[in-house]
Amino acid sequence: MVSTREQPAPDDVVAVPLRHPGRWVAAVIVLLLAAALISSLITNERFQWDVVGHYFFSAEILAGLWRTLWLTAVSMTIAVVLGVIIALMRLSPNPVLKGGANFYTWFFRGTPLLVQLIFLFNISALYPVMSVGLPFGPTLFDIPANDILTPTVVAIVGLSLNEAAYMAEIVRGGINSVDHGQTEAAQALGMRRSLVMRRIVLPQAIRVILPPTGNETISLLKYTSLISVIAMPELLYSAQVIYSRTYETIPLLLVASIWYLLVTSILTIGQTFLERKFSRGGRREDTAVLAGLIRNLRAHVPQARGRHA
């Protein structure tokens, strides 16, 4: 008699998870590196943590930190406004506006920010006097360039102009992410292009624009360290002034680095909150915007019919 092997019931099948020894090896290596780093930070007396603690809340460092935050806020605000204007110019059917916007983004994205700051700081070598008037016409008044282009003005103008080029691309991408059919429907019923952009496109594009704007704000905060080359006492330059006097280079650089890390961490938390809020409420916002679009279209129907009558 031939015996047959009993087949196991489906309930008797035991699932064996896959083993990933490479992950455990990588985790061990990371833990060892972290332990070595922490041990070095604690045991190496050359870090001079007592000096770091002494200067961390010093008046010079806090003043430099305040200038860094102030520069970031002002420059980012100007850059957002300019970025929206340049993005609308790039999307304009007018070839002059579109060409000017393309040249602007090409130039400021194609040259380093450090070069732009140094060039702007020394612009008086090309234009010693700033003249205000009509091209090839009478001059209303003249102002010496050095009286206008102070280190603060150079820092704000340089950071704003550079950041506006990147914000323009972010805004343009957000506008292009909105369904073009909504724009066509609104324009077919007589709405002006500016009204369509303000009431229909931008409210929906803001959800796409905000997350990368947070990234650019964090980047701009760190880019403010470049203005130390024009001797403006922001956070890094304040630390440089102190260690040029005390020769405690490493502790002062650690002070500046820790402050940068703290501020960027706070901005990152805010950015994460905004991303979650807009991703969670995106559909509700789109519904509300579409409802507003319908109301706007209904309000413009009599005008459109009157035009085509």
C-alpha positions, 0 to 999 in steps of 0.5 A: 500500500502506497502511503501519501504525505499529508499536506499541511492545512493552510492554518498550519503554514508559518510565515518566516520573515526575511532576514536582513543582516546588512541592515543590522551591520549598517546599524551597528556601524552607525552606532559605533560612529555616533559613540565615537563622535560623542566620546570625542566631543566629551573627552577632547578638551580642545573644543573648549566647551566652557568658552562656548558657554561663555560666549553663547549668550554674549551681547555681540553674538546675540546682536549678530543673531538678531541681524541674521534673523532680521536680514532673513525676514526682510530679504525673504519678504522682498524676494517673495514679492519679486518672485511672484512678479517675475513668475507672472512675467515669465508666464506672460504672452508679452515677449518683452516681459517674458524675455526680461524675466528669463534673463533675470532668472538666468543671470541670478541663478547662473552666478554665485551669490558671493560674487553678486554680493562682492560685485554690488558692494564695489559697484561704485567703481563703475557708477560713482554717482547714481543719477535719477532721470529719463534715459538720454534725457535730463537728470533730476538729481545725483546721489553718490553711490557710497552714500546709498550702498551701505553694507546693510543695503548691499546685503538686503538687495543682494540676498533679495535679488538672488533669492527672487530668481529661485522664488520665481521658479517656485511660483511658476511651478505652483501656477503651472500645477493648477489645471489650465482648464479652470483658467480657460473656462474663466476667460471664456466667460469674460474674466480678466487674466489678472482676476483669474490669477488672483481669485482662482489660480494663486489660491490653489497654487499656494499649497504647492508653493509653500513647502519649497518656500520654507526650504528657501527660507532656511537656505537664505538664513544660512546664506546670510553668512556670506555677507561677512565678506562685506563686513556686516556684523551678522552672526558669523562675522560677530563670531569672527570679530571675537575670535580674531581678538581672542584667538579662540577660533573653534569655540566661536565657530561652534557658537555660531554653528549651534545658533544656526542649528537651533534656528533652522530646527525651529524653521524646519518644525514650522515648515513641517507643520505647514506641509501637514496642514496643507496636505491634510486640507488640500482637497477641502481647499480645492473644493472651496476654490472651485465653489468660489470659481463657480460663483465668480463665473455665475457673476460674470455670465451676464457681462459675458453675454452682454459682450457677445450679444 
